[in-house]
């Protein structure tokens, strides 16, 4: 897929996914439950999202791949959990998008009060088809449209706050807490879905320019700006309307709270303007939801957990057309289902996914996988993740029985699909396997995950293989277990390299010892780079060596643990110097020595060099 989304477009997808029914419809319902304390409930919900925002920022900078939650959970916890995560993320995003589309129809009631529920849903279907067409045509066009809608939306909401603050009646906050703490946290759980869209941008990580910078920055900016917007808009709405947010039974509460507040502040023109803002919010959420949700089946298809056709992209626009069309079909079906229970279930599934994401960070960190290299690391690890997991468990319990039953049903369906389809076809390894290996001290793992992470880092950091990389990919590696002196070490090197230069081992050993006598190749107390010129033409070799107990080179260098051996003919002198320069750049990394000594095997030693930060000569 093309990397077309810049920082503004990435921010707009994250922000647009947050501002929707959670702001323009939900405040009436939440006020009915908690009264003016909904301002605090929005704040608490935002605080509970922070650990997952940091965890996803870490995971996505290490693995900027299409699929988001699914991809992270699959690679950390295994294909079974990955299947659950993929299906849950796919459906929860589809449900949220359907709710936003129905919101478009609901706001039509402002200008056409006699509209029926069926007509509202038909309007929702029409707009679903429209946004499906936009997403089929181009991710770039979808992202650009998103940026325009979000910027317009934020401008209107800012105007609402500025005009509304002078009209706030402080008496509307007199009975601030109308329920107990349990009620407050229950309403925070309901509001949680409003923030759940923040991190959905990771689902299209593969299409973001410079994802290591733009994805975390976009999420942090969106969270900060939208949280402030939520609190200010809800504060003004409660301060202006108070108990006018409530309606006689059976409706109990208004479905257009922000527009009702705007009518009080600025009359019908204000109500119309905020209704336009609501439409923009629903448009942006539906658009971003289709875009993000459709990437989950793409990632699952690549891992053989769904049929191959889900990952097919159109030749003209390079978009995953089957995944987009299937997602839109699910949304159309959801539109015609009872929404309240489905939205609560989507919230429960989203909270469960966030819990898995925090588990994923813990597993990836503790697995000790060398090629897990996030550009952003979550602060306060692991306490932030542990506290988030405990808080999410409480929220799920408070959501009630029906959402729990429905979520459990989807989980069981996902496990059945995995058992009869995915388990047979998928051969992915997970970081959880590495945890087991560490605990039991046995060799259980395969290199599949390390190799995949290595390729992800190469793509993320725009690493193109040069000649030095190709030599390192095939060079011999010595991992010496006991303390030895330089002569014994050079004998071992000679046995590895003499055949490749068509010379005897004695010839090689003599050359190495003579070079060392002329001037020591030890650069630091822990690093040596022996290098010699050999006879012949067009020959160049590198050997990597590690000796944890140390190689004795001299009194001043009695425990050298890191050695690069270079041999080349005279005609390779220029490349010889380039290789030395490449090694020098790699070993300058402050974490190089630690990684080198902690590497579990030869391939991890090789990957440290292949993924090292250096200039490449293409």
N, C-alpha and C positions, 0 to 999 in steps of 0.2 A: 504494500500500500504506500501511497505517496505521503511524504512528510510535508503537509500543507498548512497546518494550524500554528499560528504564531502565538505570542503571549496574550495579546488582547483577545483573540478568538478562543484560546484555551480558558482564560479567565471567564469569558462570557458563557461558555458551556457550563462551567462549574457554578457560576452565579445564577445563570438562567434556570438551572436545575433546582436551585433552592427557592427562588421567589416564584411561588405558584399558589396552589390552593391552600398551602400551609399558612399563607399570609392573607389571601383575599377571601377565603371561606372559613378556615379553621378558627379564627379568634372568637366568633360567635359561639361555637360549640364549647370551646375551652372556657370561655367566660361563664357559660351555663354551669360548668363543673366547678370552677375555682374562683370566680369573681375577678376583681382587679389583680389578684396574684398571678394572673396569666403572664404579666410582665416578667415576674421572677421565673415562671415556668419556661419561658422562651430562653432566658439567660441560662438556666440549669441545663436545658437541652443542648445549648451551644457548648457549654463546658464539657458535657459528656461526649461530644463529637471530637474534641481536641486530641485525645489519645489515638483515635482511629485516623485522624488527619495526619498526624506525625508518622504513624505506623505505615500508612499507605504511601506517604512521601518517601519513606525509606525503601519500601519494597519496589515502588515504581522506578526509583532512580537506579536500583540494582537490576530490575527486570522490566524495562519499558516495552512491554509486549501487549498486543491486543488481547483483551479478555479480562483485564482488571482483577477483581476479587477472585474470579475463577482461576486465573493463571497463578496468582500468588499461592492460593490455598492448595492447588493441585501440586505445585512444585515443592511445597513445604510439608504438606500433610498426606499426600498421596492421591491416587486417582479416584478412590472412593469418595473421600471428602471433596475432591475437586469436582466430581459430578454433582454432588449436592450443592456446592457453591455456585457452579455454573448455571444449573437450572433455577436455583433460588434467585440469583442475581438477575437472570434473564426475565423471570416472571415478575419479580418485585418492581423492576424498572418498567415493565410493560403495564403493570397495574397502575403505577404512579402516572405514567403517560396517559392512560385511559381516564384517570380521575381528572387530569388537567384538561383533556379534551371535552369531558362532560361539563367541566366548569365553564367552557366557552358557551355551551348551550344554556347553562344556568343563568349566565349574565345577559343573555338575550331577553330574559324575562323582564329586565328593567325597561326595555322599550316595547316589549310585547308580552304583557302580563298573562295573557290567556294561553301561552305556549304549553303544550303537554309534555310529559316525560318522554314519550316516544319521539316527539319532534326534537327535543333536546338531544336525544341520542343519535338521531339521524344527522343532525348538525355535527355532532362529534365525529361520526363516521366520515363525513365529507372532508373535514379538516384532517383526519388521519390519512386519507388518501392523498391530500395535498402535500403533507409533510413527508409522506413516503416517496412521492415523486421528487421532492427537493433532495432527499438523502440518496436516492438512486442516481441522481445526476452528478453530484459531486460533494465530497466531504468539505472541500474548500468553500463551495457556495453555501452549504449548510452552516459552516462556521462563520462565514461573513454575515449571513442573515442573523445568526445568533448574536453577534457583536452589536449590530444595529438595534435589535430589539432590546437587549439588556441595557445599553446606554440610554435609550429613550425611556425605558422603564425606571431606571434609577433617577433620572432627571425629574420625572413626574412625582415620584415618591419623595424626593428632596423638597419639591415645591409644596407637597401636602404637609410635610413636617413643619416647614417654615411658616406656612399660613395657619397651621393648626395649633401650634404651641400657645399663641396668645388666647385662643378660644378654650383652652383646657379649664375645666371646673375642678378645683381641688377636692370638693366634696364627694366627687365620684370615687375617690380613693379611701374614703373613711373606713369602710369595712374591707380592708385589703385582703385578709385571709379568711375566706368563707368556708374553707374546709380544713382538714388536718394535713399533716405531712404526707401521709399515704396518698391522699387525693392530689396533692401538689406534684408528687413524683409520677403518679399515673398520668396526669395531664402533660408532664414533661415527656413521658414516653409517647403520647399521642403526637406531640409537637416534633418529636425526634425525626419523623419522616420528612419534616420540612428541611432539616439539615442533611438528610440522607443523600440528597442529590449532589452535595458538595463534592464528594470524591468519585462521582461516576465518570469524571473526565479520564480517570486512569484506564477506563475501558477502551479509549481510543489513543492510548499512549504511543502506539506505533505510527500514528499519523501526526504527531506533534514535533515541531522543529525544536532541536536542543532540549530534549525531554528532561535531562538531569537538572536543568535550571528552570525551565518554564513550568513544569508540572507542579513541583512543590511551591514555587512562587505564586502560581495561579491559584492554588488551593488556599494558601495562607491569605492572599489578598481577598479572595472571594469570601472566605470565612469572616475576616475582620470587617469588611465593608457590609456584608449582608447581615451579620449579627447586629451591628450598630443600627442598620436600617430596620430590622425586625423590631428591636426594642423601642426605637423612637416612634415608628409607625403605630405599634400596638399601644404605647403610652398615650399618644395623641388620640387614638381611636377610643380607648377606655375613658380618657379624660374628657372627651367631647360628648360621648354617647352615654357612658355609664350603664344603667340598667335598661336603657333603650336598645341595647344589644339583644335583649330578651324579647320573645314574642309569646303570645298566649298559646297554650297547648292546642293541638299536638305538635306545632312547629317548634316551640320552645326558644328558638334563637334564630337570628337573621343569617342568611347565607351570603349576604353582600355587606359585611361590616365596614369595610374601608370605604366603599362607595357611599354608604349611609353616613359615615363620618364626614366625607367630603361635601355631602349635600348640606349638612349643618354648617360647615365652615364657609362654603362658597356657593351655596345654592345649587341649582340644576347644572350650571356650567362645571362646577367642581365635581359633581357626581358623574357627569359624562366623561370628564377628563380621567378620573380614577377608574371608571369602567373601562376606558381605553387602556389604561395601565394594566388592569386585570387581564384584558385580552392579550396584551403583549406578554404578560407573565405566563399565561396558559399556552400561548404559541411557543414561547422559548422552551418551556418544560417539555411540551410534546415533541418539539423538534429535537432537543437534546436527548430526550428519552429514547426515541426511535434510533438515533445515531448510536448511543451508548449500548442499549439493550441488544441491538443486532450484532455487536461485536463478541458477545458471549458465545453464541453458537459457532462463530467463526473459529475462536480459539479451541473450543471443545472438538470441533471437527478436525483440526490440525493434530489433535492428540488421539484421534480415533475413538473418541467417546460419543461422537455423533457421526452420522454418515458424511462422506467426503463432499457431497454437493453443497453443504452449508458454507464451505470456504471458497467457493467459486466466486471470482470477481468478473465484472463486465469488462469487455475489451475496450469499449469507448471511454468509460469513466473510472475504471479501476475501483469500483465500489462492490461490496459483497451483496449482490442483488438478491440472491435467494434468502440469505439471512435477514435482510431488511424486509422483504415481502412477507416472510414467515412471522417475523416479529409484529408487523403491522396487522396481520391476520389474527394473531393472538389478542392484540389490543382491541380490535373490532369485536371479538367475542366477549372480552371483559367489559366493554362499554354496555353491553346488554344484560350484565349480571348486577345483582344488588351491590351497591358500591361501598356502603359503610363497613361491612364485615371484610370485604376484600382489601380496603385501604388499611384497616387495622392489621390484617394478615400480612400485607406488604410491609408494614412497619415492623412487625415481629420478625419477618424474614430478613429485613435490612439490619436490625439489631443483631440477629444471629450471625449474619455475615461479618459484621464489624467485630464481633467476638472472635470469630475464626481468624480474621485478619491480624488481630493482636496476638493470638496464638502463633500465627505464622511468623511474625517477627521474632518471637522467643525461640521458635524452632530453628529458623535460619541462623540466628546468632549463635545458638548453642551447638549447632551441628559442626561448626568449625570448617565449613566448606571454603576452600581457598578462593574460589572464583565468585563468591558472594561479595560484591564490591559496591555497596550503595554509595552514591555521591552525597546523600543526605542521611544522617543518622538521627533516629528519634532520641530526644533528650530524656533523662530520668529513667533510662532502661534499667531493669525490667519492671520497676515499681509502677510506672505509668500504665503499662500494659496489663499488669495484674489487677490494679484497681479498676481499670476499664472493664475487664472481663467480669469481675464481681458485680459492678454496677449494672452491666447489661443483663446479667442473670436476673437481678431484681426487677429491672424494667420489663423483661419478658414475662415474668410471673404476674406483674401488675396489669399486663395487657388483657388478661381474662382467659377463660377456657376456650371460647370459640376460636380466637386467633391461634391459640396453642394447638388445638385439634387440627385446624386446617394446615398450619405450618408442618405439623407432624405428618400429615397425609402427603404433602408434597415431598417431604424428606424420604418417606417410605417409597414413594413412586420413583424418586431419584435413585435410591439404593437398588430397587428391582431392575431398573434400566441398566445400571452399572453392572449388576451381577450377570445379567443375561446378554448384554451387548458390550459394554466398555471393558469389562474385566478380561474378556477373551481377546480383545484387539489392542489394548493399550499396553505398552511395555515401558512406561516412564518410571524413573526412580524418584524418590522424594528425599528431602532433608531429614524427615523423621527416621528414615533408614540409617542415616549417619548418626543420629542420636543413639539408636539401638546399638550400633557398632561401637560407639564410645563407651556405653555402659557395660556391654558384655565383652569388650576388648576382643572382638572377632572381626574377620574380614567378610562383611555381608554386602558391601556396596558394589555397584558397577559404575563405570565412568560416565554414564549417560547424562546425569544431571550436571556434573562438572563441565563436560564438553558443551552442553547447551548453554550454560551460564557464560562460558568462555566466548562463544559466538555472540551472545547477547551483548557482552561488554565490548567486543570488537565493533559491532554495529553502532552501539550507543556512543562510543568514543571515536567513531569514524576511523578506525584502525584499518589501514590497507597493508596487506602483506608485502614486505620488500624481500630482498635476497637474504638478509640476515635472519628474518623470521623463518624463511623456508629452510635455512641451514639448521636453526634451532629445533624445528619440528622433527628433524631426523637425526639430530646429534646424539652421541652416546652420553650417558649420565652415570656417574659413580656416586653411590651413597655409602660411604665407608663408616663402619660401626666402631672401629677401634682406633686408638691413637697410633700414628705411624710417623716415620721421618720422610723427608722429601725424596730420598732415593727410592724407597719402597713405593712411594706414591707415583713417581715418574715411571717406575717399572709397570705399575698397573695401567697408567695412561698409555705407555708404549704398546702394551698388549691389545688395548682397545683401538689404537689409531694406526699402528704400523701397516696393517693390511691395506688401509685406504690410501696410503701414500706409496705403496709398493716398495717399502724399505724394511730392513730388518729391525727387530726390536732394539738390538744393540746400537744401531745407527741412531735411532730416535732417542734412546736414553742418553747417549753421549752428547747429542745436540742439546737436550734439555739441561743436562748438568753443566755443560760448558756455558750456556746462556746464563744460568743462575750464578756461576762463578764470576762472570764479567760484571754483572750488576743485578742485585736482587729484584725480583719481579713482585715482591710483597709491597703492596701499596699502603695498607693499614695493618694493624695487629691482627686483623681477622680476615683480610682479603688479599689474594694474590692472583695475578694474571700472567702466568708464564706464556711467552709467545716466541716462536722461532720461525726462521726462514728455511725452507727445505728445497731440495733440488727438484727440477722438473718444471712443468707448465700447467697452469689452470687448475691448481689444486688448492683447496682451502677447507679447513676443518675446525670445528669448535667442540670442546668437551666440557661439560658442566660437572662439578664435583662438590660434594658436601661431606664434611667430616665433623660430626658434633663433638667428638673427643679431641679434635684438633690435629693438624699436620705440623710437624716440627721442621721449620725452614731454617731457623737460626735462634740464637739466644734472645734477640729482640722480637722475633716472630715465632714463638714456640707453640702457638695453638691457633693456626689458621684454619678456619671452618668453611670458608667460601673460596672456591677456585674456579677460574675460567681459563682453560688451556686453548691457545690459538696456534694453528700451524698453517702456513701458506707459502706458495712459491713466490719468486721475485715479481712476476708479472701481476700478482694480486696485492701488491704493496698498498695501492690506493684503497682497495676494499679492506685490507688489513687495518688501516687507520680508521676507516669508518666503523668497523666492528668494535675496535677499542673505544671509540667515541660513544657508540650505542651502549656498551656495557657501562661506561662511566656515567651516562645519564640515568640508567636503570638503578644502579647501586646508590645513587644520590638520594633516592626516596627514603625519607626518615623511617619508614616501616619495612624497608627491604630486608634488613637483617632478621627482624622478628619473623617475617613471613617465611624466609628461607629456612630458618631453623625449625619452624613449626610445621612445615610441609609434611604431609603424611607419606608421600611416595614420589617416585621419579616424575610422574606426569604432573603433579602439583608443582614440583621444582621447575619443570619445563614451562608451565603456564605462567609462573611468576615472571619469566623472561619475555614470553610472547605477549603478555598484556602489560608489560612495563611501559611507563610514561617516557617516551623519547621521540626525537625527530626521526621520521622515516624517509629513506631515500628511494623514491619510486622511479 
